[in-house]
Amino acid sequence: MDYSLAIENAPDTIPAGTGLLLLHPSIGETDRIDTDFLKTDTDYFLVISTRTTAREVEQKLEHYDVDEARAVILDTLSVERGYSRRKSDHVHYVSSPDDLDGIVAQTREFFENHPGKLRVSVDSLTEMAYYADEEGVYEATKRLLKLLEENDAVGIFHLSKEVHDEDVLERFRELFTGIVDLAEDGSVSYEQR
């Protein structure tokens, strides 16, 4: 099974089980790439948000005209920051961005409860590493990629080019078969590995 891919300069499709790494500058406009990825050829999608709250994710989806009925949001910030939160069928919470086991468990639950073509966005690995540590995030990323494979899903994982050393970037690159590179000028290149 293949999934359509609506990312400029990338292949038209990617096979089920594929994880893409989105490398971006710190101030890069990743929302356009992320939402184009999520709204194409998808029955349901999970947004693992370590950078913004569920409410901000909902606003982003609405702004980019993404069908929110297909969305499940995992909010990792609101509990730690003491924001009010209302669990619903499509919004879930873990205690903080460093609750890596909780994030993996919630992702597994998403796959168990949703049929069809499924996508996952992890926004972002950089933020997870800020709260946890790079080694823990690396291992959690491997577990999330394995879940994509087991469930014939696809995913996109955000990683800031400016925050991490080159050896860390390369280590994460090696986990992925597709690398989407967003330049500061907004241009996009794609590398198949």
VENCOR-V75891 format. One record per backbone hydrogen bond with DSSP energy under -1.0 kcal/mol. CO is the residue of the C=O (numbers start at 1). NH is the residue of the N-H. If there is no record, write none. Layout:
BEGIN
co = {CO:CO}
nh = {NH:NH}
END
This chain:
BEGIN
co = {1:3:7:12:14:15:18:19:20:21:22:23:24:25:28:30:31:32:33:34:35:44:45:46:47:48:49:53:54:55:56:57:58:59:60:61:62:67:68:70:72:73:74:75:77:78:79:90:91:92:96:98:99:100:101:102:103:104:105:106:107:108:109:117:117:118:119:120:121:122:123:123:124:125:126:127:128:133:134:135:136:137:138:139:140:141:142:143:144:145:146:147:148:149:153:154:155:156:157:158:159:165:166:167:168:169:170:172:173:177:178:179:180:181:183:187:189:191}
nh = {16:14:10:5:3:18:155:178:157:180:159:182:161:28:30:34:35:36:37:38:39:119:72:121:74:123:76:57:58:59:60:61:62:63:64:66:65:70:71:45:47:92:49:94:81:83:82:73:88:75:99:100:103:104:105:106:107:108:109:110:111:112:113:43:44:154:46:156:48:158:50:51:128:129:130:131:132:137:138:139:140:141:142:143:144:145:146:147:148:149:150:151:153:152:17:120:20:122:22:125:24:169:170:171:172:173:174:175:176:193:21:191:23:189:186:183:181:179}
END
